[in-house]
């Protein structure tokens, strides 16, 4: 097969070269070339010359294009020195920005920085006529159609793509145990010796198969049409990271080789996730591969569709999800629960199991739970905190009743406690709730009550140390620490309904009923 491929490719190559021969320096004819990202040169700096025998009609046969913008230009330039009969050509593209210039068009007065031709890619025959300033593209000899097929391909066949008629590739091809073969224009090719031919080899024999033993893994596949060399490499996906003033990494500085630190994880290159990401109040965005070439933002928090704007993040620790195809994003506050022998038992591992003792938060950083009944740890039992009802992130500690986080179980002591834990530092504390006495509710007041905007809570001669507001379901919706006789509680973000405020002083605590209109 290698020999057949070689001669076929050389034949096509020679035809192409003959159609693209550059006039010699002694030629009296103007040089007409194609340039642009969609041209064979693949950029705005590399010309691909057309051939001519009369200085008027210029042609190329079987020229390979990629999808992108192109232009014709004269004599390898388009500044004021590029003139034909004293007229500056500026490079030929469509006359109107609403036109694509494809597959044919005319422009007698090309303008500086004028529209480009929108090329769809493929193999094309090219004709440019200088006397009429017109051009046309007609289909050339098609590239070989190469497919990956066989029982080892979960979605057989997979059609490979090419930008030059030589190098073919396919991304994220899922392989399962079975056999794989390359189908080239309807003929099946594989290695001369199948044993050891995966993940690399040479496909040069008709009929042989490549044995595959992998299970459900995605591969990026490449195939060289000239040599028959192929490679199956475990698929790599674009990197997506969260950047911005609201992240720990901040906005990228633009330094060469800079790596965005808050990177997300993916298994398919489409859905990206990141658990427990700490955010501050500030703008953020998603961006791809440490570059601004592809980035996504939004106008809504905590979820919404993508726009070009920055996402207005709010302080807290969140689970983030981003869809690279649709641009949709969402951020959900982490949940923290305390589990273990000392607090009712360890989780069973059942699918969808929800831990019983969930802590509450209003800022996504500080979590609390009141009046938790705890037993003394026996034989290494104790308790632990865990994130989002799963063992992916969990911690305990070596000290009681407070301390820094470690991987060990908490050495609990029997009692009834108010629990506090910081998700960022993992520091925890257990305070005996039975030791906190209540004071007379008549010693403080809340006004206006009902309210539409805020409540003012006073405690007479007492200094209020903290206020925590709960909804009727017992969920903490507001918390504030202070050292003042008067505290303002902002209710503007709360829904209409009934709430309860737990007000604490150095001498005790009590609860007051609040109403939001």
N, C-alpha and C positions, 0 to 999 in steps of 0.2 A: 504493500500500500504506500510505503514511503516514496518509492520511485514514481508511482502514479501521481501522487499528490505533488511531488516536486515538479514533474514536467507540466502538469496542469497549471500550477501556480506560476511557473516561469513563463508559460505561454500567455497567461493573462497579464503578467507583469510587463512583458515585452510589448504587448499591444498598448498597454497604458503608457509606457515610456515613449513609444513612437508617437503617441498622441500628445505628449507633453514636452516634446523636445524644445529647448530654448533656442531662439535664433542666435546665431553667432554675433560676435561683437562687430563684424564687418557688415552685418545685415543692414539694409537701408530701411527696413520696416520698423514701425513702433512695436514695442513689446506689450502685449496684453496678458494680464495674469489675474488669478483669483486669489483672494486673501480673506482671512477672518477665521473665527473659531470653528465654523462648519466646513472650511476648506481642508484639503489634504495637509496644508501646513499647520492647521489647528490653532492659529493665533493671528494677531494683527501685525506681526513682524515678518512672517514668512510667506513669500510669493510662490505660487505654482503657475508656471507659464503655460499658455496655450500655444499651439503651433499654427503657422500660416504659410501659404505659398504666394500670396498676392498682397499682403499688408492690409487687407480689408476683412476677409472672413477668417476667423480664428476658431480652432476646434480642439477638442480633447475627447478621447474615447475611453469608456469604462473608468471614469474618474470616481474615486471613493470619497464620499462626503459623510460627515456626521451631522446630526440635527443641530443647527445653530445659524448664526448670522454670517453672511459673506458679501463681498463686493468684487466687481471687476475694477481694475485700475491700470493706467498706462505707465510704462517705463519705470515701474517699481517705486512710484512716489505719487503724492497728491497735494504737494504744496504749489507755490506759484511757479516753480520751475517745471512742473509737469504740464506741458502744453502740447496740443496737437493742432497745427495750423494756427498757432497764436491763441488758442482757446484753452483755458484751464479746465481739465476734465473733472477734478476733485474725486474721482472714483465713481463708477456707475452703480446706482441702486434705483429703486422705484422713485417716481416723481412725487408721489403722495405718501404720507406716513400711514394712511389707511390701507395701502396696497402692500402685498407681500413680495411682489416682484417674481413670483414663482407660479408656474414653470417657465413663463416668458413675460417679457415686458419691454418697454422702450422709454428712454429718458434722454432727450436731446440736450438738456441743460442741467447736468448733475451739479448739486450744490455742496459746498463744504459742510461737513457734519450732517449730510442728508440721510434719508432712511436707508437701511440695509436690506438686502434680500434675505428672506426667511427660508432657509433650506431645511427640508424634512429629513435629510440623510439618505444614504443608500448609494447605489452605483448608477452614475448618469453619464450620458454623452452630452457634451457642451458645445454650443455654437454662439459666437459673438460676432456681430457685423458692425464694423467701425463706421461705415458710411451712413448707417441708419441709427446708430447708437441703440441697437436692439440685441436681445439675447434670448436663448431658449435652452431648456434642459429636457432631454428625452431619456427614457429608461435605457440603461446599459445592460451588459451581461450580468444577470443576477449572481450574487455571492452564493456559495454552496450553503444549503440548508443542513445544519447539523443539529441532531437531537440526542438527548440522553434518554435511553429507554431500558426496559428490562424489569424483572421482578424485584430488583433491589431498589427501585425508584418508587416512592410511595404515590407519586402523582405522575406516572409515565404517560406520554413522553414529555420531556422538558426541552423546549426549543431554545438553543443557545443564541446569543447576540454577538455581533461583531461591529467594530468601527473601521476596520481596514481590510476585511476579507481574508485575513490571516489568523489573527488572534481572536478566538471565540471564548465566551464566558457565560456562566449562569450563577446567580447568587441564591443562597439559602435553599439548596436542593436537599430534601429530606430523604435519607437512605435508611433502608431496613434490610434484614438478612435476605440475600438472594443473589442475583446476577445483574450486571450492568453492561451495556454495550453502547457504542457510538453509532448512530444512524446518520450516514452522510449521503444525502440525495437518494435515500431509499436503500442503500447498501450498508450492511452491518459490519462494523470493524471492531476488533479487539486486539489483545496482545498475542504475540506468537507463543509465549509461555504464560498461561494464566496464573500459575502459582506465583505468589509474591507480587502480583501486578497491581495491588491496591496499597497505598493511595496514589502511586505514580507509576507511569509506564509509557510504552509506545504502542499506539493502536495502528498496526500495519498488516493485520491478517484478517481476511474475510471470515466471519462466522464465530470466532472465539469470543468468550464472555469473560468479564472481570468479576471474580467472586467477591461478595461483600458480606461481612459478618456483623457490622455495626447495627445498632438498634436506635431508630428514631433520632438520629443526629443530623443537623443541618450542615451542608458543605458548600463552599464556594468552589466551582469547577472551572478549570481553564483547559482549552484545547488548541493546539497549534496546527492549523490546516496544512502547513508546509511540511512539518516533520512528523505529525501524528502524536507528539508528546502531550500527555495529559497529566493533570494534578487535581486531586480531591483534597482540599484543605478545610479544616473545621471553620465554619462560617464566622466571620467577624462582622460586627454591627457598628453603625455610627455611634459615637459617644454623645450622650446628652447630659448636660450639667446645668444646675441652677446657679445663676450669677446675679449680682446686684447688691445694692446697699443693704437689703434685708437679709443677706446671707453672711455666714462667717467668712467667706472668701472675698466678699465685696465685688465691685466691678472689675473686670479684667483691665490690666494696665496697658496692654498692647505690646508687652515685651516679647522678643523673639523666643520661641520655645515655651511660652507660658502655658501651664496646664491648669484648667479649671478644676478646683479641688472638690466641689460638691457634685460628684458624678452619680448618676442614677444607674440602675441595673436593668437588664432586659434579657429575655430568652428568645425573642423573635425579631428584634429591630423595630418593632412598632410600639408596643406598650412598655413604658419605662416606669420604674417605681423606686422609691427611696423611703425607708422607714426611719422615724425618729429624727427628722431633720430639724435643727433649731433655727428659727427665724426671728428677726426683730422687725419692728414696724418700719417698713420702707419698700422701695420698688425692687422688683425682681423680674427676671426673664429666664427662659430656657434657651440654650444655644448648643449648636452641634459642632463636635470635633475641634473645640478650643478656637473657634473662628466665628466672626460675625456674618459669614456668607449665608448661614441659615440660622435664624433665631425666631423665637415665638414669644409673644406677651399676651396681655389681655386687659380688659377693663374692669373685671369683676373679681371679688374675693368671697369665699374661698374656692370657687370653681367657675368655669365658664368656657366659652369658645375663644379661639385665638384671635388676636388683633395685633397691630404693630405697636401698641402702647405697652408700658410697663405694668405688671401686675401689682396692685396695692396690697402687699402682704401685711399681716398683723402678727405681733409677737406671739410666740408659742413654739411647741414642738409638734411637728406634723408628720403624717404619712402622705407622701406626694405621689401622684400618678399623672403621667403625661402620655398622650397618644401622638406619635410622630406623624402619622398619616393625616389625622383630622385636626391636630393642634389642640384638642380638648384637654383640659387639665383640672385637677381637683386636689385640695389639701384638706385632710381631716385630722382633727386633734387626736393625739395618742390616748389610749385608755391605759390605766394602770390599776392592777388589782393586787391584793395580798392573798397568797394561797399557802397551804401547808397544813401539817398535822395539828399545829397549835391554833388554827383558826377554822377548823371544820373539815380539813382533809385536802389532799393533793388532787389536782385535776386528773380526770380519768383518761384524757386523750381522745374523747369522742369528737367526731367531726361537728363543728359548729358550737362546741361547748363554750358557755359564757361563765367566767369566774364570778363567784357569788359576791365577793367583797370588793366592789369597784370604788375607787377613790374619785372625788370630784375636783374639777379645776375651772377657773375662770380665765386663766391666762396661758394655759398649755404648758406651764413650767412648774408651778407649785400645785401639788395635789394633796387633798385632805380626806379623812374619813373619821366620823365621830362615833364614840361609844362602841368600839370594837371589843368584843369579848375574846380574850387570849388565854390559852392554857400554857403551862410550863413545858418547855421543850424536854423531851425524853429521848435518850439514845440517838442524838443527832437529828431529831425531827425538826421542831421549830417552824419557821415560815420564810417565805421569800416574796419579793415583788416581781411581777412579770408584766411585760408590755403586750397589749393588744391580744390578750387571751391566748398567747402562744409562748413557747419556750425559746423563740429566736433571740429575744433580749430579756434577761432576768438578772436579778442581783439580790444579795442578802447582806449580811454583815457579821462581824465578830464581837460587836459590843452591844450592850443593852443598858438603857432604853434608847440610846441615840449613838450615831457614829457615821463613819464613811462606809461606802459600799464595798463589799468583797463578793467573791463567788460562793461563800459558805452560807449555810442556813442561819437565820437569826436565832440567837440563844434566848428565846422568849421566857418571860416570867409571868405567871398568871395574874390577870387583872382586867379591868375595863379601861380602854385607852382611846384618846384622840390621836390619830395618826397623821403625820405630815411627811412628805417626801418631795425632793426637788428632782425633776426628771433630767435636768442638765448635769447636776453634780452627783446625783444618785444618793445624796445625804438624806438620812431619815431620822425621825424622832417619834417616840411614843410617850405621851403625857397622860397621866392618870386622870380620866374624866370624872371619877368619883371624888377627887380632891378639889374640884372646882365648885365652889358654892354659888348659889344664885343670889342675886340681890333683888330687892323689891322693884318691880317694873314701874311703880309709880315714881321712882327716883329719876326717871328719864322720860323724854317725850320725843315724838316724831311729828314733824309738820312740814308743809301741808300734807294731810293724809285724809283722803286720796290726793294724788298728784299726777301731773302730766309730764313733768320734767325731772324733778329731784325731790328727795326728802332731806330735811335737816334733822339730825338726831342730837339731842343734848342729854347730858347726864348730871346736871346740877354741879355739885362740887367734885364729882368724880372725873378722872381723866379716862376717856375711852381709849383702849389699846387696839381694838380691832372690831370691824363690823363685817359679818358675812351674811349675804342674802340668799335665801333658798326659795325655789318655786314650790308649788303645792305637791310636786312629786318628790321633793327632797333633793333636787339637783341644785348644786351651788351655782349661782349665776352672777355673783358679784362678791368681791372681797377687797378689803382695804385695811391697812395697818396705819395707826396714827398715834398721837399722844396729845389729845386735845379734848376739851369739854364739849366741843361742838364739831360734828362731822357731817359733811354733805355727801349724800349718796346719789350718784347720777343714774336716773331711771330712764333716760331718753331712748336707750337701745332695747329696753325691755318691752315685752308684749303686755297688753292690757290684762289685768288679772290680780290675783291675791298672792302675796309673798310674805315671808317671815324673815325678820332680821335678827340674828344672834349677835348681841352687843356684849363685848367683854371689857372689864376694867381690871385693875390690879387686885380688886377685892372679890371678883366673881363675875357672873354672866347672867343674862336673861334674854328673853325673846319678845319681840313686838311684831304685831301683825301690820302689814303695809298693803296699800291698795294702789294700783296704777290704773288711771283712767285712759 
